Amino acid sequence: MKTRLIIIGIVLLQLAVNAQEKDWLTYYEKSNFLETPRYDETIKYSKKLAESSEFIEYETFGESVQGRDLPFLIIDKNKNFTPESVKESENAVLFIEACIHPGESEGKDAGLMLIRDIIIHEKYPELLENTTLLFIPIFNTDGHERFSAYNRINQNGPKEMGWRTTAENLNLNRDFLKADAPEMQQWLKLFNKWLPDMFIDIHTTDGADYQYSLTYGMHTMGDMNEEQSAWQNEYLINVEEKLIEDDILMFPYVSFRRWHDPRSGLIRRTASPRFSTGYVANQNRPALLVETHMLKDYKTRVDATYHLLRHSIEVIDNSNTELKEINKNADLETKQLAGKELVLSYYTSQDDSIMVKFKGVEYDIVHSDLTDDIWVQFSDKPKDYNLVLFDKLMPSKTVVIPDAYIIPVEWTEVINRLEMHDIQFTTLQESKEFEIETYKFSNVSFANAPFEGRQMVQDFELEEISIKKLFPAGSVIVPTNQRTAKIIAHILEPIGPDSYVSWGFFNSIFERKEYVETYVMEKMAREMIKENPELLEQYEQAVKDNPEFYNNQWVKLFWFFERTPYWDKQKNIYPVGKIYNTKL
């Protein structure tokens, strides 16, 4: 009788456990791993997690332009839910972001399941002992609700998914430095409030076919602090070994020398600060870009993401103190950049390479009678290739960092952006003249079409100049002895790949605002030549050197106009100055 009661008790307990587990199934799991939940269902499940555990806090960090809350979860086993209390606990902070591109939703479904399994089901009781987790299930909430089965033409599931851009048609993963989108401006406040120790951004790739479920991007090729580069390489080795035990293959995110053709060779590049990982790396924090393979079925992609996140937490749990110390040292190093050279952009050398094994698939390249070009046809047969990989970064554009930058008060949009990036500055209380180094632009060209809502400056030439300039009260001095010095330089140095000059914040300085009538300038030009005969020779040489430009009367006479006292002396002069300590 006693044995029977024990058996009945075990059965009842198992039924209760099964009922509880069934109650905690996500929408994705209930759909037989074929669908991803809409916004309301995601919020409902996120709140349910927080309401069911003292270790989970549900919060919002702002609103989308259409009025949807921007959600995030804080998971901490010490019940610390503020940056200050977490810092005191000495936990490392891991910030995971999903659905910046809502059509790429693996991170949302994997993240919610993993949080449930760690905290609710206690499946991995050893995890999050030394790590505080911040999780954004949906960053681009408005794009998420532009739901359709036809939003990702190259992608194998889920059945329906969100749209790539915000309601304003902005791609948030091009907006980290320029920060035009209100959603991004609120994200920056969250990031700077917490200043995490590592960041993971989850995407789904486009591109060629291959065997890997996951590819990744990380700043491990020498474009970060040496200690951080070493830690990240060790992290990747550990995670890859653990994923192999899960039968999950991972490889660096690469481009091909010829589009879609792996045999042409593989190229690794680094991200500029318009992108999430490039931005976070320039904030001196390790950042991982996850790109699941779009041709794998949705369950395979979600499972791979789940285990990658699980193993990432495990690595950070075991090295939290080391990681925090390395990041602290990188911040201190950055504060001392004044007078030193900073690389703003890199290119990948194609003179130096290594051989790697690449797990691809068999494919043919045939001629297309439709486009009269090549057509790559991938098969479903796995094939390992020995391929050349180019992964040596070389400096492309560098700049010597000054002690400070100074920005005139009238450039309020730029000054406001500095605050968003948590950049410290002082404000002039009265007008003051400074000796500054700045730039004069020439041969400025613009993109033929808008990009991310802006008319970008495509190319220019620079001349460094020294001038004395009166800066009005309200102008700001931005010292570079702060941990955000790299972000400051990327914003304010025109040659930076995502500088505010390149993004069009200063386009008005390139515009001519006063004009001259041809009959006036015809007479004045002759008077100028009479006073300085060499001017005619210079003019004729200019026309000869660039006949396509000097192709009408107006342009030719403007050549002379530029050399009169009436010409706008501020045109093409960069209003931002560089100051050195002796001139502060």
N, C-alpha and C positions, 0 to 999 in steps of 0.2 A: 504493500500500500504506500509506504514511504517513498519507494523508488518511483512509483507511478506519479505521485504528487510532484516529485522533483522533475520528472520528464515533462509533465504538464506545465510546470513553472517555466522550464527552459523554452518550451514551445511558445507560451504566452509572451515571454520576454522577447523572443525573436520576432514574434508578430508585431509587438510594440515597436521594436527597433525598425522593422521593415516599414511600418506605417509612418514612423517619424521620417525615415529617409525618403519615402514617397512624398510626404508633405513638403520636403525641402528640394524636390526636383525643380530645376530651372525650366523656364519656357523652352529653351534650347533642347534640354534632355527630354522633355515631354513630347517634343516634335519628332522624336527618333533621330535627333541630331541633324535635322534638315533646315531648321528655321532659327532666326534670331528675334528676340522680342522687340516690340516697339518701345517708344520712350516711356509711356505711362507704366507699362509692365516692368520695365527695368527699374524705374524709380520705386515702384511698389516692392520689388524684391530687395532692393538696396535698403529700404527703410525697414523691411522685415528682419534683415540681418542685424541692423542696429538695435531694433526693439527687442531682439531675442538674446543679445549678449552685452554684458557690461564692458566688453573689450572692443566694441565697435561703435563708432560715432558717425552718424549721417549728417553732413553739412552741405551747404551750397556756397559757391564762391562768386556768384553774380547771376546775371540774366542774359539770355541771348537777345538779339535785336527783335525777335518776335515774342519775347516775354517768357521764354521757358527758363526755369531754374537750371543752373549749371551745377551738377551734383558731384560730390566726392565723398569717399569714405575714409575714415582714419581708423586703423586697426593697431591697437597697442595693448599688450598683455599686462602692462602696469597701470592701465587706465589713465594714461597721460594723453591728453588730446589738444595740447597747445604746444607751439614750438619751444616755449620756454621750459615747460616741464619735461618735454622729451630731451631737450639739450642737457638738463640736469641729470637725467637718468643715464646719459652716455650711450643711449641707443643710436644706431645709425638710422637714417631716414631714407627709405626707398620710395621713389615717386613713380608710379606706373600710370600710363595714360593710354586710353583706348578711344577709338572712334573720333580721332581728329579728322580722319576720312571715314565717314560712317558706313560706306559700302564695304569697308574692311573691318569687320566686326568681331574677329576672333578674340581680340583682347578683352572685349566686354564679357563674352560668354565664358571664356577661360578664367578670367579674374573673379567673377562672381562665384563660380564653382570652387575655385581654390580657397577663397576666403571662407566659404561655407565649410569646406573639408578641414581646414585648419582649426577654425574657431568653434563651429557648431558640432561637427561630427568628431572633432579631435583626432582626425586621421593621421595628422603629422604633428604630434604634440611637441616635437623638438623645434619646430619652426617658430619664428618671430619671438625668440627668447631675447635677442639683442637687436632686433630690427623693428622699427615703426613703419607701417605701410600706409602710404597715401595712394588712393586708387580713384581715378576718374573713369567711370564706366562709359560715359558719353561726353566728349568735349564739344563737338559740333552738334548741338542738340537740334537746331533748325534743319540742317542738312540731313540729319538722321530721320526726320519725319517726312522728307521728300522720298517716300518709300516706294519701291518698284522692283519688279523682277528684271528690269532692263537698265539698271544703273551701272553694271560692270560687265561689259561685253566679253572680256577675256576670262572671267572668273567662274569657277565651278562651285556654285552655291554661296550662301544659303538661298532659299527659294526667293526671298525678297530682301532688299537691303536699302540703306540710305544713300544719299547723294554726296558727292565729294566736297562740295563747297558750302559756304554759309548762305543764308537767305539773301545776303548782299553779293553773292557770287564771288566771294573771296576764299582763296585756299589758305586755310590757317597755317598749313605747313610751308608757307612762303612768307609768313607774317611775323615771325618771332622778333626780328630786329626792328622792322619798320613799325609794327604794332598799330596798324590801321583799324583792324576789326575790334569792336567793343569787347567781344569774347576774349580776344588775345590780351587786351589791356587788363582785363580782370584776371586772366591766367597769370600774367606777370606779377600782379600783386600777391597771388597765392604762392607762386614760386619763390619770390623774394622774402615773403613772410616765413616760409619754412626752410628755404635754402637747403634742399635735400642733399644727401651724400651720394646718391646715384639716381639716374633717371632712365626709364625704359619707355619707348614709344612704339606702339604695335601697329603694323601695317600689313597689307597684302601686296605682293609685287605684281608687276606686269613683266613681260619679257619672254625669254626662251623656255624650253622644256628641259627638265633634268630630274634626277632622282631625289634631290634634297627637299624635305618638307619645310625647312627653315633656312633663310639666309639672314645675315646680320651686317650691320655697319657699326663700327666703333673706332674711336680716334686712337689707334694703336700704332700708327706708322711714324711717330716722331713729331707730331704736331701738338703735343701736350707736354706738360711737366714729365720729366723722366720717371719719377716715382709713380705717377698716375699711369703712364704708359705700361710700366712693368706690372702694376697691379691688375690692369685691365687684361693684359695678355695672360696672366695667371688665372684670372677669373674665367676667361674664354676656354682655356685648357681644361679647367675643372668642370665647367658646364658641359662642354662637348663630350668629355668622358662619361659623364652621368647620362647624357642623352643617348649615347650609343647603347648603354644598358637598357634604355627604354625602346630600342630599335628606331630611334629618330636620328636622321642625318641632318647635319648643319654645315654650312659653308659660308665664307665671306660673300657679301653682296658685291657682285662684280658687273662690269660692263664688258661687252665684247668689242674687239677692234673693228670687226665688221658686224653690223646689227644682226642679231639672232644667230650668229655663226660662231659657236664656241671654239671651233678649230682654228679660227683666226687669231686666238689669243685672248687672255683675260686681263682686265685692267681694274685696279682698285683706286678709288679716289676718296677725297675727304670732303666733308660737308661745310659749306659756308654758313654764317650765322642767320641766314633767312630760314634755315631748316631747324627743327627741334634739336637734333643732336649737335649740330654745329653751334647753335646758340648756347646750349648747356655746357659744351666743352669749353667755350670761351668764357663761361662763368666758373671755370675751374672745377667742373664736376664730371665724372665718368657718365657717359650717355650711350645707351644701346638702342640702335634702330633694329627692330624685328620686322622682317619681311617674309611672311609665310608664302608658300608657292601656290599661286592662284589656280593652277591646274589640278592640284590635289583636291580630293573631296573635302567638304566643309568639316566633317568630323576629324579627319586626319590633321587638318590645319589647327583646329581648336585644341586637340590633344597635344600637339607639338608645342603650342603656345603655353598650355597649362603646365607642362613639365619643364619648359624653359623657365617660367616664372618661379616654379617650385624650387628648382635647383639654384636659381639666382638668390632667392631668400636664404637658402642654406649656406651659400658661399658668404653672403654678407653677414649672416649670423656668426659665422666662424672667424670673421676678420673685421668686425665693426670698429674696434679700437684702432687698428692699423689704417683702415680706410679713412676714418675721420682725421687721423693725424696727417696722412698724406694730403688730404684736401686742405687742411689748415696750412701746411707748408707751401702748397701751390698758391694759396691766397697771399701769404707773406711774400713770396717771390714776385707775384704780380704787382704788389704795392711798391716794388722797387724797380719798376720798368723805366722810370724817367731817365733819359740819356742813353737808353739801350735800344737796340734794333728789335722790332717786332715784325714777324712775318704775317702779312694780312691774307695772302692767298698762296696756294701751292698748285703745282702741276705734277702729274705722274710721269717720271722719266721713262722713255721707251728705248733707252740705251742700256738699261740694266734690268735683268729679269731672272726669275727662277723657274724651275719646272715643278708642276704640281699634278697630283692625280685628281681628276674631275669626274664625278659620277653623273654622266649625262645619259642621253638616249641616242639610239641610232637615228640619223636623219639624212635626207637628201636635199640638195639644192638644185632646183630645176628652173628652166626658163618659163616665165609667165607669158602666155600669148595674149593675156588681157592687159597687162601693164607694160609689157616689153622690158621686164626687169626680172630679178631673181625671186624665186618663191621657195622659202624654207619649209620642208615637209617633215615634221617630227613623227617618229613611230612610237609604239608603246614598248619597245625592246630596250632594256637597260644596257648601257655600254660605258665602260671606264675608259677615259682618255688621259694621256699624258700631255699636258698643255703648258704653254709658256704663260707665266703670270708676271705682269708689271705692277709692282707695288711700292716702288721707291719714290717718296715725295721729294720734290725739289722746290725751293722758294721761288715764287713768281713775283710778288710785289711786297716790298718791305718798307718800313718807315721807322725813323728814330722818334721815340716818344718824348714830348716836351714835359716840362714840369706842370704845365697847366694849359688848358684851352680857354678862350674867352669868346662868348657869344653875345652879340648885341641884343638888347631887350626886345627889339621888334620881331625877332625870330621865335615867337612864342610857341609855335607848334613843335619846334625842335626842343626847346627848353622843357616843355611839358612831357615830351617823350623821355627825356633824361630822368625825370621823376618816376616814370613808369618802370624804368629799368633799375630803380633804387640807386641811382648815381648821385653822389653828394656834390653840392656846389655852394658857393657863397654868392650873394647878390650885392652889387654895388649900390650904396646908399646915396651916392652923388656922382655926377659925371667925372670921368678921369681919363687922361690921355695915357696910352700905353705904346711902347715900342713892341711891335709884333712881327712874327714871321707868318706869312700867309702865301696864297697861290694866285696866280693870274692864269686864266684859262684861255685856250685858243683852239680853233678847229673842233668846236663842239658839235657833235651830231646826236640826233635823237632817234629812238626806236620808231618804226613806221606804224606801230599799233600799240594800244595800251596793254599793259601787263599787270595783273592784280590791281586794276583800277588806277594805275599810274602811268604817266608817260615818262619812261625811263631815259636817262642820259646814256647813250650807247658808247660814245667814245669822246676823248678829249686829249689835249696836250696840256702840260702844266709847266709853269715857270715859278720857281720859288722867289718871293720878293720880301723885302723888309720895309716896313712903313711905320709911321707914327699915326695913331688913330684915336679919336676921341670917342669913348664909349659912354653912352648916356646912363643915368641912374636906372637901375633895374636890370642892366646887363649882368651876366653871370660868369663867374670864374670857376672852371671845373678842374680841380687838382687831379693829377694822375696817380698820386700815392694812395690809391684805394684799390680794393679787391676787384672792382669792376673796370680796371684800366683797359683791358682788352676790348670790352664792349664799347667804352668811350672812343677808343681809336677806330674801331670798325664803323662807328656812327659818323665820326667827324673827319676822318682822313679820306679825302675824295677818292683815292685809288683803291680803297677797300671794296671788295666784290659786292657788298650790300650797303655801302655808305649812303648817307642821306642825300649826297649829291647824286649818286647813281639812281636812287629811287625817285628823284625829282622834287625833293623838298626845297631845293634852292633854284628851281628852273627860272624864276623871275629875274635872277641876276644876269641871265644870258640874253635878255630882251632889250632891244634898242627902243628908247622912249621919246627921243627928239629926232626930227628929220629936217632936211634942207631941200629947198626947191632946186631943180636942175639949173635954171637960169641964173640963180644966185651962185651956185657952186661952180658953174662953168667960168664965171668971171673971177671968182676967188681963187680957183685952181691955177689960173694963168698968173695971177699976182703972186701966188706961192712959188711957182716955178721961176718967176722973174727974180724973186728974192733968194731962191735956193735952186740953181740950175740942176744940181744932182738929183733933185726930187723927180724930175722927168725921167731920168734913167732908171730910178728905183721903181717908178710906176710902170714903165714899159716892161721891165723885167718881171714884175708881179703878174702882169697880164699874160706875158709869154709863158710863164711857169704854170699858170692855172687858167687856161682859156675857157674851160667849161664853166668856171665860176664867174670870171669877169666877162660875161657874155651880153651885157646890156649897159646902157648909159647910166642907169641908177647905181649899179654896183661899182662901176668904174669911178664915178664921182664920189661915192662913199669912201673910196680909198683915200681921197684927199680930205674928206670931211673928218675922218678919223685922226688926221694930223693937224687939225685946227684946235684952238683953245676951247671951241664950243663942244667938243666931243665929250661924252659922259665918261668921266674918269673912274667911275665905280663899276661900269659895265665889265663883266667877266672877272671881277675881283671877288675872291671868296671872302665873305664877311666874317668868317670865324678865324680867330687868330691863335697862334701858338706863342706861349710866353715861357721864358726861362727865369729861374729864381732871381737872377741879378736884376731883372726888369719888373719884378712883381711889386 
